[in-house]
Amino acid sequence: MVDRPGHHDVCWGAIVAGTVVSCATTLIVLAFGVGGGLTAVSPWRGEGMSAPAFSIAAGVFLVAAAIIASALGGYITGRLRHSWDDVHEHERFFRDTAHGFVTWALATLVSATLLSAATTHIVAASSAGSIPALGAGAAQNASNNVGDRYADILLRVDNPAAQSNQQSDGNATRNELIRLIGPATRKGGDVSPADRTYAARIVAARTGLSQADAEQRVNQTLTQAKATADAARKSALKAALWLAAALLAGAFAAMLGAIEGGKLRNARWYETSTTGL
């Protein structure tokens, strides 16, 4: 049968409706998840969930949230699309699948743009005492904060008599040490022996340590900086893998939801039959 005039293959109204439902559901589920996560962590040793267990739980929650929101959005799209009575069953199956996938894709784009600010503030609450960094210089500020931490370790004074040495031109020395430490935290980077010796002389002059003790402190600090950077890299890798799994699961759930909604849309179970009345 030839399609009637005005009969559209793509029901954008149903797709937009499913997208709105999916985005709103994502935000609601995320808020509940953050609230539940805050009850599972604690700054006290031996209390709350361990870091590895919390990381796995957060990843599983991310996948579950994507499935719930995407399935609901896809289902709404399937129920609200055109009936397609004059279309073959196999073609309806394909169209429902495509509508669910498009709904998921559009919801993902909208969530990544319009809802990014709201989700950032919600997720930021899960970091105890942290304030979400805003602006273009956020990454640079975070990098400086990490460098300041290791500069504090290098310039830590154990002898109060040497405290007076720390009062003159302190910022210039700290910034110089941060620039020396920086390469050690990059992939394949390291601090040259000459820079290590120079940094040790600065530490010895500022803290009153012997040259040997200052060199030992520099080496220990660089090792700690490398270990911290490597741990951050592995954590980012796991987060990226969980995010990819959540996106794939969400796409699959949206298509299944649209198929199920489309079947109910064409079943006409909601119509009252006049037979036998």
C-alpha positions as CSV (number, residue, x, y, z in Angstrom):
1,M,0.0,0.0,0.0
2,V,1.3,3.5,-0.9
3,D,2.0,5.8,2.1
4,R,-0.6,8.4,2.6
5,P,0.2,12.1,2.2
6,G,1.7,13.4,5.5
7,H,2.7,9.9,6.6
8,H,6.2,10.3,8.0
9,D,8.8,7.5,8.5
10,V,10.5,9.4,11.3
11,C,8.3,10.6,14.2
12,W,10.3,13.5,15.5
13,G,7.7,14.4,18.0
14,A,7.9,11.0,19.7
15,I,11.7,11.1,19.6
16,V,11.8,14.5,21.3
17,A,9.3,13.4,23.9
18,G,11.4,10.3,24.6
19,T,14.6,12.4,24.8
20,V,13.1,14.7,27.3
21,V,11.9,11.8,29.5
22,S,15.3,10.1,29.2
23,C,17.3,13.3,30.2
24,A,15.0,14.0,33.1
25,T,15.2,10.4,34.3
26,T,19.0,10.5,34.1
27,L,19.1,13.5,36.3
28,I,16.8,12.1,38.9
29,V,18.6,8.7,39.0
30,L,21.9,10.5,39.2
31,A,20.8,12.6,42.2
32,F,19.5,9.5,44.0
33,G,22.8,7.7,43.2
34,V,25.0,10.5,44.6
35,G,22.9,10.5,47.7
36,G,23.3,6.7,48.1
37,G,27.1,7.0,47.4
38,L,27.6,9.6,50.1
39,T,26.2,7.1,52.6
40,A,28.8,4.5,51.5
41,V,31.9,6.6,51.9
42,S,33.6,8.0,55.0
43,P,36.8,10.0,55.7
44,W,37.4,7.8,58.7
45,R,39.7,4.8,58.3
46,G,37.9,1.4,58.5
47,E,34.5,2.9,57.9
48,G,32.4,2.9,54.7
49,M,33.2,1.2,51.5
50,S,36.7,0.7,50.3
51,A,37.9,2.7,47.3
52,P,38.1,-0.2,44.8
53,A,34.7,-1.4,45.9
54,F,33.2,2.1,45.6
55,S,34.7,2.5,42.1
56,I,33.1,-0.8,40.9
57,A,29.8,0.1,42.6
58,A,29.9,3.6,40.9
59,G,30.5,2.0,37.5
60,V,27.7,-0.5,37.9
61,F,25.4,2.3,39.0
62,L,26.4,4.3,35.9
63,V,25.4,1.4,33.7
64,A,22.2,0.8,35.5
65,A,21.2,4.5,35.4
66,A,21.9,4.5,31.6
67,I,19.7,1.4,31.1
68,I,16.8,2.8,33.2
69,A,16.7,6.2,31.6
70,S,17.3,5.0,28.0
71,A,14.8,2.2,28.2
72,L,12.1,4.5,29.5
73,G,12.9,7.1,26.9
74,G,12.8,4.5,24.1
75,Y,9.5,3.1,25.4
76,I,7.9,6.5,25.4
77,T,9.1,7.0,21.8
78,G,7.7,3.7,20.7
79,R,4.3,4.3,22.3
80,L,3.9,7.8,20.9
81,R,5.1,7.2,17.3
82,H,2.7,6.8,14.3
83,S,0.8,3.5,14.1
84,W,2.2,2.5,10.7
85,D,-0.7,0.2,10.0
86,D,0.2,0.0,6.3
87,V,3.8,-1.0,7.0
88,H,5.1,-4.6,7.1
89,E,5.9,-6.0,10.5
90,H,9.6,-6.4,9.8
91,E,9.8,-2.7,8.6
92,R,8.0,-1.6,11.8
93,F,10.6,-3.6,13.9
94,F,13.4,-1.8,12.1
95,R,11.8,1.6,12.5
96,D,11.2,1.1,16.2
97,T,14.8,0.1,16.6
98,A,16.0,3.1,14.7
99,H,13.7,5.4,16.7
100,G,15.0,4.1,19.9
101,F,18.6,4.5,18.8
102,V,18.0,8.1,17.6
103,T,16.3,8.9,20.9
104,W,19.3,7.6,22.8
105,A,21.7,9.5,20.6
106,L,19.7,12.8,21.0
107,A,19.4,12.3,24.7
108,T,23.1,11.7,25.0
109,L,23.9,14.9,23.1
110,V,21.5,16.9,25.2
111,S,22.7,15.5,28.4
112,A,26.3,16.3,27.5
113,T,25.5,19.9,26.7
114,L,22.4,21.4,28.4
115,L,22.5,19.2,31.5
116,S,26.3,19.2,32.0
117,A,26.3,22.1,34.5
118,A,23.6,20.5,36.7
119,T,25.1,17.1,36.8
120,T,28.6,18.6,37.5
121,H,27.2,20.3,40.6
122,I,25.4,17.2,41.8
123,V,28.4,14.9,41.3
124,A,30.7,17.5,42.9
125,A,28.8,17.0,46.1
126,S,30.1,13.5,46.4
127,S,33.7,14.8,46.8
128,A,34.0,15.7,50.5
129,G,35.0,19.3,50.9
130,S,35.6,19.9,47.2
131,I,34.2,22.8,45.2
132,P,33.6,22.3,41.4
133,A,36.2,24.3,39.5
134,L,34.6,26.7,37.0
135,G,36.1,28.5,34.0
136,A,38.7,27.8,31.4
137,G,41.6,27.7,34.0
138,A,40.2,24.9,36.0
139,A,42.6,22.3,34.7
140,Q,45.6,24.6,35.1
141,N,44.5,25.4,38.7
142,A,44.3,21.7,39.5
143,S,47.7,21.1,38.1
144,N,49.2,23.9,40.2
145,N,47.5,22.6,43.3
146,V,49.1,19.2,42.8
147,G,52.5,20.9,42.2
148,D,52.1,23.0,45.3
149,R,51.5,19.8,47.4
150,Y,54.9,18.3,46.3
151,A,56.6,21.7,46.7
152,D,55.3,21.7,50.3
153,I,56.8,18.2,50.8
154,L,60.2,19.3,49.4
155,L,60.4,22.5,51.4
156,R,59.0,21.0,54.7
157,V,61.2,22.3,57.6
158,D,62.0,19.9,60.4
159,N,64.4,22.4,62.1
160,P,62.7,25.5,63.4
161,A,66.0,27.4,63.2
162,A,65.9,27.1,59.4
163,Q,62.4,28.6,59.2
164,S,63.7,32.1,58.6
165,N,65.2,30.9,55.3
166,Q,61.7,30.2,54.0
167,Q,60.6,33.8,54.3
168,S,62.7,35.3,51.5
169,D,61.6,35.0,47.9
170,G,59.5,31.9,48.7
171,N,57.1,32.1,45.8
172,A,59.9,32.2,43.2
173,T,61.5,29.1,44.7
174,R,58.3,27.2,44.9
175,N,57.4,27.9,41.3
176,E,60.9,26.8,40.2
177,L,60.5,23.5,42.0
178,I,57.1,23.0,40.6
179,R,58.5,23.4,37.1
180,L,61.3,21.0,37.9
181,I,58.8,18.3,39.2
182,G,56.3,18.7,36.3
183,P,58.0,16.5,33.8
184,A,58.1,13.6,36.2
185,T,54.3,13.3,36.2
186,R,54.0,13.2,32.4
187,K,54.0,10.0,30.3
188,G,57.6,8.9,29.8
189,G,58.9,12.0,31.5
190,D,61.5,12.2,34.2
191,V,63.8,14.7,35.9
192,S,67.3,14.8,34.7
193,P,70.2,14.1,37.2
194,A,71.3,17.7,36.9
195,D,67.9,19.0,37.8
196,R,67.6,16.5,40.7
197,T,70.9,17.8,42.1
198,Y,69.9,21.4,41.6
199,A,66.5,20.8,43.3
200,A,68.3,19.0,46.2
201,R,70.6,22.1,46.7
202,I,67.5,24.3,46.8
203,V,65.8,22.0,49.4
204,A,69.0,21.8,51.4
205,A,69.4,25.6,51.5
206,R,65.7,26.2,52.4
207,T,65.3,23.5,55.0
208,G,68.7,23.1,56.6
209,L,69.0,19.4,55.5
210,S,72.3,18.0,54.4
211,Q,72.8,17.5,50.7
212,A,72.4,13.8,51.0
213,D,69.2,14.1,52.9
214,A,67.9,16.7,50.5
215,E,68.6,14.4,47.5
216,Q,66.8,11.5,49.3
217,R,63.8,13.7,49.9
218,V,63.8,14.8,46.2
219,N,64.0,11.2,45.0
220,Q,61.2,10.1,47.4
221,T,59.0,13.0,46.3
222,L,59.5,12.3,42.6
223,T,58.6,8.7,43.1
224,Q,55.5,9.6,45.0
225,A,54.5,12.1,42.3
226,K,54.9,9.4,39.6
227,A,52.9,6.9,41.6
228,T,50.1,9.5,42.1
229,A,50.0,10.4,38.4
230,D,49.9,6.7,37.4
231,A,47.1,6.1,39.9
232,A,45.2,9.0,38.4
233,R,45.7,7.7,34.9
234,K,44.4,4.2,35.8
235,S,41.4,5.8,37.5
236,A,40.6,7.9,34.5
237,L,41.0,4.8,32.3
238,K,38.5,2.8,34.4
239,A,36.1,5.7,34.4
240,A,36.3,5.9,30.6
241,L,35.7,2.2,30.2
242,W,32.6,2.3,32.6
243,L,31.3,5.3,30.6
244,A,31.7,3.5,27.3
245,A,29.9,0.4,28.8
246,A,27.1,2.7,30.1
247,L,26.7,4.3,26.7
248,L,26.5,1.0,24.9
249,A,24.0,-0.4,27.4
250,G,21.9,2.7,27.1
251,A,21.7,2.4,23.4
252,F,20.7,-1.2,23.6
253,A,18.1,-0.5,26.2
254,A,16.6,2.4,24.2
255,M,16.2,0.2,21.2
256,L,14.6,-2.6,23.2
257,G,12.3,-0.1,24.9
258,A,11.2,1.4,21.6
259,I,10.5,-2.0,20.2
260,E,8.3,-3.0,23.1
261,G,6.5,0.3,23.1
262,G,5.9,0.0,19.3
263,K,4.5,-3.5,19.7
264,L,1.9,-2.2,22.2
265,R,1.2,0.8,20.0
266,N,0.2,-1.4,17.1
267,A,-1.6,-4.1,19.3
268,R,-4.5,-1.7,19.8
269,W,-5.2,-3.4,23.2
270,Y,-6.5,0.0,24.5
271,E,-9.4,0.1,22.0
272,T,-12.8,-1.0,23.4
273,S,-14.3,-3.7,21.2
274,T,-18.0,-3.4,20.3
275,T,-18.3,-7.1,19.6
276,G,-20.9,-8.9,21.6
277,L,-22.5,-5.7,23.0
